[in-house]
Amino acid sequence: MTATATLSGKFQISIPKTVREAQHWEAGQEFVFIPKGKGVLVMPVPELEQLAGLARGARTEGYRDREDRT
């Protein structure tokens, strides 16, 4: 799928309908912009309910913390 958009004078971009539908994105959804080289990765910010159980099974002992790094 190839879709393009043009940056407006107000620095806004409309996401093409084919992309919105394929990703199931809806109006009002919040996004994060992550710089990647000469481009940008755009990802929706997950809702709290989507994060439930994300760390299930993670070790609670023996993990490295920032203080452990040199």
A tleap script that builds the chain and sets N, CA, C and O, in Angstrom:
source leaprc.protein.ff14SB
mol = sequence {
  NMET THR ALA THR ALA THR LEU SER GLY LYS
  PHE GLN ILE SER ILE PRO LYS THR VAL ARG
  GLU ALA GLN HIE TRP GLU ALA GLY GLN GLU
  PHE VAL PHE ILE PRO LYS GLY LYS GLY VAL
  LEU VAL MET PRO VAL PRO GLU LEU GLU GLN
  LEU ALA GLY LEU ALA ARG GLY ALA ARG THR
  GLU GLY TYR ARG ASP ARG GLU ASP ARG CTHR
}
set mol.1.N position { 0.845 -1.172 0.000 }
set mol.1.CA position { 0.000 0.000 0.000 }
set mol.1.C position { 0.896 1.243 0.000 }
set mol.1.O position { 1.716 1.419 0.901 }
set mol.2.N position { 0.740 2.083 -0.988 }
set mol.2.CA position { 1.461 3.334 -1.048 }
set mol.2.C position { 0.457 4.468 -0.975 }
set mol.2.O position { -0.480 4.540 -1.770 }
set mol.3.N position { 0.666 5.349 -0.013 }
set mol.3.CA position { -0.215 6.504 0.143 }
set mol.3.C position { 0.656 7.701 0.484 }
set mol.3.O position { 1.650 7.574 1.199 }
set mol.4.N position { 0.280 8.854 -0.028 }
set mol.4.CA position { 1.039 10.069 0.259 }
set mol.4.C position { 0.123 11.130 0.830 }
set mol.4.O position { -1.098 11.069 0.682 }
set mol.5.N position { 0.733 12.105 1.486 }
set mol.5.CA position { -0.003 13.242 2.038 }
set mol.5.C position { 0.902 14.459 1.930 }
set mol.5.O position { 2.122 14.326 1.836 }
set mol.6.N position { 0.302 15.646 1.943 }
set mol.6.CA position { 1.047 16.891 1.837 }
set mol.6.C position { 0.950 17.661 3.140 }
set mol.6.O position { -0.132 17.783 3.714 }
set mol.7.N position { 2.067 18.178 3.606 }
set mol.7.CA position { 2.107 18.991 4.819 }
set mol.7.C position { 1.485 20.343 4.507 }
set mol.7.O position { 1.910 21.017 3.568 }
set mol.8.N position { 0.482 20.748 5.281 }
set mol.8.CA position { -0.218 22.013 5.036 }
set mol.8.C position { 0.583 23.192 5.581 }
set mol.8.O position { 1.591 23.009 6.264 }
set mol.9.N position { 0.128 24.384 5.277 }
set mol.9.CA position { 0.749 25.600 5.783 }
set mol.9.C position { 0.678 25.704 7.294 }
set mol.9.O position { 1.448 26.445 7.906 }
set mol.10.N position { -0.250 24.959 7.903 }
set mol.10.CA position { -0.376 24.924 9.363 }
set mol.10.C position { 0.369 23.720 9.947 }
set mol.10.O position { 0.176 23.363 11.109 }
set mol.11.N position { 1.222 23.102 9.127 }
set mol.11.CA position { 2.014 21.930 9.531 }
set mol.11.C position { 1.141 20.762 9.968 }
set mol.11.O position { 1.436 20.088 10.955 }
set mol.12.N position { 0.064 20.531 9.222 }
set mol.12.CA position { -0.831 19.410 9.493 }
set mol.12.C position { -0.806 18.453 8.310 }
set mol.12.O position { -0.615 18.863 7.165 }
set mol.13.N position { -1.004 17.158 8.607 }
set mol.13.CA position { -1.081 16.134 7.573 }
set mol.13.C position { -2.357 15.331 7.795 }
set mol.13.O position { -2.654 14.925 8.918 }
set mol.14.N position { -3.103 15.106 6.728 }
set mol.14.CA position { -4.265 14.228 6.801 }
set mol.14.C position { -3.810 12.823 6.465 }
set mol.14.O position { -3.177 12.602 5.432 }
set mol.15.N position { -4.124 11.879 7.321 }
set mol.15.CA position { -3.736 10.490 7.087 }
set mol.15.C position { -4.700 9.897 6.063 }
set mol.15.O position { -5.915 9.944 6.258 }
set mol.16.N position { -4.172 9.344 4.979 }
set mol.16.CA position { -5.045 8.786 3.939 }
set mol.16.C position { -6.013 7.735 4.496 }
set mol.16.O position { -5.675 6.984 5.411 }
set mol.17.N position { -7.201 7.701 3.935 }
set mol.17.CA position { -8.260 6.806 4.397 }
set mol.17.C position { -7.818 5.342 4.365 }
set mol.17.O position { -8.146 4.581 5.276 }
set mol.18.N position { -7.087 4.943 3.338 }
set mol.18.CA position { -6.651 3.543 3.242 }
set mol.18.C position { -5.762 3.162 4.422 }
set mol.18.O position { -5.845 2.043 4.926 }
set mol.19.N position { -4.911 4.089 4.863 }
set mol.19.CA position { -4.025 3.830 6.005 }
set mol.19.C position { -4.834 3.794 7.293 }
set mol.19.O position { -4.652 2.893 8.111 }
set mol.20.N position { -5.727 4.764 7.484 }
set mol.20.CA position { -6.568 4.809 8.702 }
set mol.20.C position { -7.377 3.531 8.853 }
set mol.20.O position { -7.458 2.965 9.943 }
set mol.21.N position { -7.967 3.084 7.771 }
set mol.21.CA position { -8.801 1.879 7.838 }
set mol.21.C position { -7.961 0.629 8.084 }
set mol.21.O position { -8.357 -0.238 8.862 }
set mol.22.N position { -6.810 0.530 7.431 }
set mol.22.CA position { -5.950 -0.647 7.606 }
set mol.22.C position { -5.422 -0.741 9.035 }
set mol.22.O position { -5.252 -1.841 9.560 }
set mol.23.N position { -5.159 0.406 9.669 }
set mol.23.CA position { -4.613 0.436 11.026 }
set mol.23.C position { -5.704 0.550 12.098 }
set mol.23.O position { -5.412 0.475 13.292 }
set mol.24.N position { -6.942 0.728 11.678 }
set mol.24.CA position { -8.079 0.894 12.598 }
set mol.24.C position { -7.894 2.125 13.486 }
set mol.24.O position { -8.227 2.098 14.671 }
set mol.25.N position { -7.356 3.213 12.901 }
set mol.25.CA position { -7.181 4.460 13.627 }
set mol.25.C position { -8.459 5.268 13.555 }
set mol.25.O position { -9.150 5.255 12.536 }
set mol.26.N position { -8.780 5.976 14.638 }
set mol.26.CA position { -10.005 6.768 14.701 }
set mol.26.C position { -9.708 8.195 15.120 }
set mol.26.O position { -8.664 8.477 15.709 }
set mol.27.N position { -10.629 9.087 14.814 }
set mol.27.CA position { -10.489 10.498 15.184 }
set mol.27.C position { -10.343 10.621 16.698 }
set mol.27.O position { -11.020 9.923 17.453 }
set mol.28.N position { -9.465 11.503 17.130 }
set mol.28.CA position { -9.263 11.736 18.553 }
set mol.28.C position { -8.182 10.858 19.170 }
set mol.28.O position { -7.798 11.059 20.323 }
set mol.29.N position { -7.696 9.895 18.412 }
set mol.29.CA position { -6.656 8.998 18.917 }
set mol.29.C position { -5.351 9.786 19.049 }
set mol.29.O position { -5.064 10.659 18.229 }
set mol.30.N position { -4.556 9.474 20.092 }
set mol.30.CA position { -3.299 10.160 20.343 }
set mol.30.C position { -2.147 9.357 19.743 }
set mol.30.O position { -2.147 8.127 19.791 }
set mol.31.N position { -1.152 10.072 19.169 }
set mol.31.CA position { -0.023 9.429 18.519 }
set mol.31.C position { 1.288 9.953 19.073 }
set mol.31.O position { 1.360 11.067 19.591 }
set mol.32.N position { 2.327 9.132 18.956 }
set mol.32.CA position { 3.680 9.525 19.339 }
set mol.32.C position { 4.522 9.538 18.061 }
set mol.32.O position { 4.347 8.694 17.183 }
set mol.33.N position { 5.438 10.507 17.970 }
set mol.33.CA position { 6.316 10.640 16.818 }
set mol.33.C position { 7.742 10.335 17.275 }
set mol.33.O position { 8.279 11.017 18.148 }
set mol.34.N position { 8.356 9.302 16.678 }
set mol.34.CA position { 9.683 8.853 17.082 }
set mol.34.C position { 10.644 9.074 15.914 }
set mol.34.O position { 10.515 8.422 14.878 }
set mol.35.N position { 11.620 10.000 16.071 }
set mol.35.CA position { 12.580 10.241 14.987 }
set mol.35.C position { 13.392 8.984 14.689 }
set mol.35.O position { 13.877 8.320 15.605 }
set mol.36.N position { 13.538 8.662 13.409 }
set mol.36.CA position { 14.310 7.503 12.953 }
set mol.36.C position { 15.128 7.923 11.739 }
set mol.36.O position { 14.625 7.907 10.615 }
set mol.37.N position { 16.380 8.298 11.958 }
set mol.37.CA position { 17.219 8.729 10.843 }
set mol.37.C position { 16.638 9.960 10.176 }
set mol.37.O position { 16.454 10.997 10.814 }
set mol.38.N position { 16.349 9.839 8.878 }
set mol.38.CA position { 15.766 10.956 8.141 }
set mol.38.C position { 14.243 10.901 8.116 }
set mol.38.O position { 13.609 11.736 7.471 }
set mol.39.N position { 13.651 9.939 8.804 }
set mol.39.CA position { 12.205 9.783 8.829 }
set mol.39.C position { 11.657 9.840 10.240 }
set mol.39.O position { 12.369 10.156 11.193 }
set mol.40.N position { 10.379 9.527 10.353 }
set mol.40.CA position { 9.691 9.541 11.643 }
set mol.40.C position { 8.762 8.336 11.712 }
set mol.40.O position { 8.024 8.059 10.767 }
set mol.41.N position { 8.801 7.624 12.828 }
set mol.41.CA position { 7.890 6.518 13.084 }
set mol.41.C position { 6.687 7.080 13.820 }
set mol.41.O position { 6.845 7.736 14.849 }
set mol.42.N position { 5.495 6.835 13.312 }
set mol.42.CA position { 4.258 7.322 13.932 }
set mol.42.C position { 3.520 6.123 14.496 }
set mol.42.O position { 3.196 5.181 13.772 }
set mol.43.N position { 3.257 6.165 15.802 }
set mol.43.CA position { 2.568 5.049 16.446 }
set mol.43.C position { 1.479 5.574 17.367 }
set mol.43.O position { 1.662 6.608 18.010 }
set mol.44.N position { 0.342 4.877 17.440 }
set mol.44.CA position { -0.689 5.295 18.387 }
set mol.44.C position { -0.246 5.022 19.819 }
set mol.44.O position { 0.396 4.009 20.097 }
set mol.45.N position { -0.591 5.926 20.717 }
set mol.45.CA position { -0.309 5.741 22.135 }
set mol.45.C position { -1.332 4.741 22.660 }
set mol.45.O position { -2.533 4.965 22.513 }
set mol.46.N position { -0.887 3.640 23.270 }
set mol.46.CA position { -1.845 2.635 23.745 }
set mol.46.C position { -2.667 3.150 24.926 }
set mol.46.O position { -2.200 3.960 25.727 }
set mol.47.N position { -3.886 2.663 25.008 }
set mol.47.CA position { -4.738 2.998 26.151 }
set mol.47.C position { -4.331 2.108 27.324 }
set mol.47.O position { -3.757 1.038 27.125 }
set mol.48.N position { -4.624 2.545 28.525 }
set mol.48.CA position { -4.230 1.834 29.738 }
set mol.48.C position { -4.684 0.375 29.718 }
set mol.48.O position { -3.943 -0.513 30.140 }
set mol.49.N position { -5.893 0.129 29.232 }
set mol.49.CA position { -6.432 -1.236 29.201 }
set mol.49.C position { -5.596 -2.144 28.297 }
set mol.49.O position { -5.510 -3.347 28.542 }
set mol.50.N position { -4.981 -1.581 27.258 }
set mol.50.CA position { -4.180 -2.371 26.334 }
set mol.50.C position { -2.851 -2.804 26.958 }
set mol.50.O position { -2.206 -3.726 26.460 }
set mol.51.N position { -2.444 -2.150 28.034 }
set mol.51.CA position { -1.179 -2.468 28.689 }
set mol.51.C position { -1.328 -3.509 29.795 }
set mol.51.O position { -0.328 -3.989 30.330 }
set mol.52.N position { -2.558 -3.860 30.139 }
set mol.52.CA position { -2.794 -4.829 31.212 }
set mol.52.C position { -2.140 -6.162 30.863 }
set mol.52.O position { -2.371 -6.710 29.785 }
set mol.53.N position { -1.330 -6.678 31.771 }
set mol.53.CA position { -0.682 -7.965 31.590 }
set mol.53.C position { 0.570 -7.923 30.739 }
set mol.53.O position { 1.142 -8.970 30.435 }
set mol.54.N position { 1.006 -6.740 30.350 }
set mol.54.CA position { 2.161 -6.600 29.473 }
set mol.54.C position { 3.428 -7.199 30.080 }
set mol.54.O position { 4.230 -7.805 29.370 }
set mol.55.N position { 3.610 -7.032 31.384 }
set mol.55.CA position { 4.827 -7.520 32.043 }
set mol.55.C position { 4.612 -8.852 32.762 }
set mol.55.O position { 5.453 -9.265 33.560 }
set mol.56.N position { 3.512 -9.514 32.491 }
set mol.56.CA position { 3.238 -10.797 33.142 }
set mol.56.C position { 4.370 -11.769 32.852 }
set mol.56.O position { 4.757 -11.953 31.698 }
set mol.57.N position { 4.898 -12.387 33.892 }
set mol.57.CA position { 5.972 -13.354 33.745 }
set mol.57.C position { 7.359 -12.743 33.783 }
set mol.57.O position { 8.352 -13.464 33.688 }
set mol.58.N position { 7.449 -11.417 33.921 }
set mol.58.CA position { 8.760 -10.770 33.973 }
set mol.58.C position { 9.452 -11.093 35.293 }
set mol.58.O position { 8.798 -11.260 36.323 }
set mol.59.N position { 10.777 -11.179 35.253 }
set mol.59.CA position { 11.539 -11.444 36.463 }
set mol.59.C position { 11.434 -10.240 37.399 }
set mol.59.O position { 11.512 -9.096 36.952 }
set mol.60.N position { 11.261 -10.493 38.674 }
set mol.60.CA position { 11.201 -9.415 39.656 }
set mol.60.C position { 12.497 -9.308 40.442 }
set mol.60.O position { 12.663 -8.406 41.263 }
set mol.61.N position { 13.419 -10.237 40.185 }
set mol.61.CA position { 14.710 -10.225 40.877 }
set mol.61.C position { 15.832 -10.330 39.847 }
set mol.61.O position { 15.651 -10.895 38.768 }
set mol.62.N position { 16.989 -9.779 40.196 }
set mol.62.CA position { 18.163 -9.945 39.353 }
set mol.62.C position { 18.160 -9.116 38.081 }
set mol.62.O position { 18.959 -9.389 37.185 }
set mol.63.N position { 17.312 -8.134 37.964 }
set mol.63.CA position { 17.312 -7.306 36.762 }
set mol.63.C position { 18.303 -6.155 36.936 }
set mol.63.O position { 18.614 -5.751 38.056 }
set mol.64.N position { 18.787 -5.641 35.823 }
set mol.64.CA position { 19.711 -4.518 35.855 }
set mol.64.C position { 18.945 -3.209 35.890 }
set mol.64.O position { 17.930 -3.047 35.212 }
set mol.65.N position { 19.435 -2.295 36.675 }
set mol.65.CA position { 18.845 -0.974 36.778 }
set mol.65.C position { 19.810 0.027 36.153 }
set mol.65.O position { 20.945 -0.326 35.833 }
set mol.66.N position { 19.380 1.245 35.980 }
set mol.66.CA position { 20.261 2.275 35.411 }
set mol.66.C position { 21.507 2.459 36.254 }
set mol.66.O position { 22.577 2.748 35.720 }
set mol.67.N position { 21.384 2.296 37.557 }
set mol.67.CA position { 22.521 2.470 38.447 }
set mol.67.C position { 23.578 1.393 38.226 }
set mol.67.O position { 24.741 1.599 38.572 }
set mol.68.N position { 23.198 0.245 37.655 }
set mol.68.CA position { 24.129 -0.843 37.393 }
set mol.68.C position { 24.973 -0.605 36.139 }
set mol.68.O position { 26.006 -1.249 35.955 }
set mol.69.N position { 24.547 0.293 35.301 }
set mol.69.CA position { 25.248 0.540 34.030 }
set mol.69.C position { 26.404 1.495 34.239 }
set mol.69.O position { 26.329 2.410 35.059 }
set mol.70.N position { 27.467 1.277 33.493 }
set mol.70.CA position { 28.632 2.173 33.580 }
set mol.70.C position { 28.923 2.794 32.248 }
set mol.70.O position { 29.866 3.576 32.124 }
savepdb mol mol.pdb
quit
